[in-house]
Amino acid sequence: MSTPEAALERVHARITQACHRAGRPRDSVRLLAVSKTRDVAEIRALHRLGQTAFGENYVQELIDKHDALEAPPEPAGIEWHFIGPLQSNKTRAVAERAAWVHTLEREKIARRLSEQRPEHLGPLQVCIQVNVSGEPQKAGVEPDALPALADAIAALPHLHLRGLMTLPAAETDPERQRIPFARLRELRDDLCRRGHELDTLSMGMSGDLEAAILEGASLVRIGTDLFGPRPA
């Protein structure tokens, strides 16, 4: 059975090798540990090994884990990322707890997050989720609608638009994996030409992080390879 130390080392080794292949510095890619369905003890074990950023898909899990781990007198100091679908009636809990939100796809949700973000926490770092694969069942804004949404989000006072995120269709061929990631990079570059200062591409998971890094990922979201298969 793999230990947390061994799993973390393996993932960092994969990222390092992919960065080397891409001709990129290792510190150009951050690791986000996807801790959905994992318990507080598992998160604490990775955090003690130096992993600081954790991603949650469900609002109630974010609430429970944040409040357990950030309670005084010794808050963990974790950087919490919300990476799941967000409904308008649950934005306040996320605005009050998360440092990042990766899944914005509607201006209404963005406005609520901005309005509900506590002043003392500073701006909420956000990414727009883009449906680059055109799958009707997938969340994310369509590429044609992206510029208008980016303009609207960038104008909100308590949000900082950092970049784009995608969750493409599953693909096992390494070269085909690169296609949607390249598309997301092109969309990011287009927004930069339009005047947005974006530094984040949130893309790549356990099965395709190498392809994502080759196409410019700055943050990879890894769950299975860090924690093992999820419980049924």
N, C-alpha and C positions, 0 to 999 in steps of 0.2 A: 504494500500500500504506500502510495506517494505521500511524502510529508509536505507541509506548506512551504518549507524552505526549498525542497527539490523542485516543486511545481513552479515557484516563483523564479528560480534560477533558470529553468528550462524556457519559460516564456521570455525572460530577458535575453537569453541567448538567441532565441528566434528573432527577436526585434533587432538585436545587434547585428546578426548575420544579414538580415534584410536591409538594414541601413547601409551596411558595407557594400552590398550588391548594388544598391541604388546610388552609391556615392554621396551619401548624406551623413551628417554627424549624428551620433547616437542620441544626443540630447534634443534632436529635432522631433522625436516621437515620444509621447507620453503614454503610459499604461494606465488604463482605467479598469479596475477590477469590478466586474459585474456580479454583484452580490445578491441578486434577487433570489428568493427562496432559501437563502443561506442564513444561518443563525448568528447571533451576536458574537458567540465564541469564535466562529470561523473568521469573522471580520476582524476581531481583535487579534487573532493569531497572525494574520497577514499584516495588519497595521504595525504590530511589534517588530516585524521584519523590515519595515521601512516603506511599505505601500501606503500612500496617503489618500489616493483618490478612489472612491467607490461609487458605483452606479446602481440605482434602484429603478425598477420598472413600475412599481405599484405604490400609490400614494400612502396607503396605510403602512406598508413595510417601511417606507422612508420615515414616516412619523415615529413608528415604534423603535426602529434602530437608532435614528438620530437622537431621540429623547433618552434612550438607554445609554448610549455611548458618549453623549455630550453633556451629561448631567454633572453639576459640580459635586465635589470639589476638584475632580480631576477629569475635565473633558478631554476626549481623545484628540480633538483637533483635526478630524477627518474632513476632507473636501468632498462634499456630497454632490453627486450629479444625478439629475432626474432624466431618465432615458426612455420612459414609456409614454403611452398616450395620456393626455391630460384633459380632463373635463373641466368646464368652467366653474362648477361648484366645488372644485378641489384645488383651485389655484392658490388660495391663501396659505394652506399648509406647505406647499412647495415654495412659495415666495419667502416664507419665514424660515425655511430650513436648508434649502439647496443653495449651493454656490453656482451651479450651472444647470441649465435646462437645454437638452439637445433636440427636442422634438416639436418645436414651434411650427405650426402649419396654418394657423389662423390668426388674423389680426385681433380678433376679440380676446383670445386667450392671452396674447401678448399684452394687450392693454390692461387686463385684469392683473397680470403678474406685476406690471409696472406700478399700478395703483396700490397694490398690496405689499410691495417690497418695503420692509422696514428701512428707514433712512440710515440707521447706524450700521447696517450691513453693507452699504455701498451698492453699486449697480449689480444686478443679476446678470451673469455671463450667459449668453444664449446662442444657440445654433438653430438654423431653419432646417427642418427635415424635408428632403426632396425625394420624390418618387421617380428616380432615374430609370427604373425598369418598366414603368408604365403598367404595373400590375394593379388591376382595379381593387383588389382586396388589401393592398398595402397603403399605409398612411403616408402622408407627405404631400407637399405642394407640387403641382405640375411645373416643369421647367419654365413654361411660357408665363406663368403667374409669379415666378420668383422675384423679378426686379421690383414689382410694385409692393410685394410683401416686405422685401428687404428695406425699401424706402420707408414704409410705415413703421417697421420695428425700430429702425435706426433713429427715428424721431422721438421715440418714447424716452422720458427722462431717467427712468430707473432701470433700464436695460442697456446692456452693452452687447451689440451684435458682433460675435466673434467669427462666425463662419457657417459651414454647412455640414449636415449629417445625412447619411443614407443607410438603408438596410436593403441591399439588392436581393434579387432572386438567387436562391441557392445554386451554386455552380462548382463542380469539382475540377474542371480543367483550369490550370493556373493561368493560362493566357486569356481565356474567356473571362476569368474572374476580374481581370484588369479593366475590362471594357466599361462597366458602370462606374468604377472608381475614377477612370480617366474622364468620364463625362462630368462627374461631380467637380473634379478639379477645373475643368473648362468653365463650368458655371460659376465657380468661385472667382476665377480669373476675370470673367466677364463683369461680375459685380465690382471687382477692384478697378477695372477700367472705367466703370461708371462712377467711381468716387468713394466706394466703400473700402474701409481698411480692415480686411479680413485675414486672420492668421491661422484659422483652424479648419481642418477637414477631419471630422469624426467619422471614421470608416475603417472597417476591418474587424473581424472577430477571430475566434480560435481556428476556424477552417480556412481563412483567406487573408490573414494579416500580412503575409509577405506581398501578395498582389497589391494590397492597399498601400503599403509603404512604398512600393515601387512607383505608385501613381501619386505620391505626395501626402499620404495620411500624416497628420500631426498628432492624432490620438486614436489608439486602438482599444476596442471594448472587448475584454477577455473574461469569460466566465468559466466555461467547461475546463479549459486547460489549467486554470488556477485552482478550482474547487472540486473538479471531478464532475461526473454526470449528475444532473439534478435529481433529487428524490422524486419518485412518482407522485 
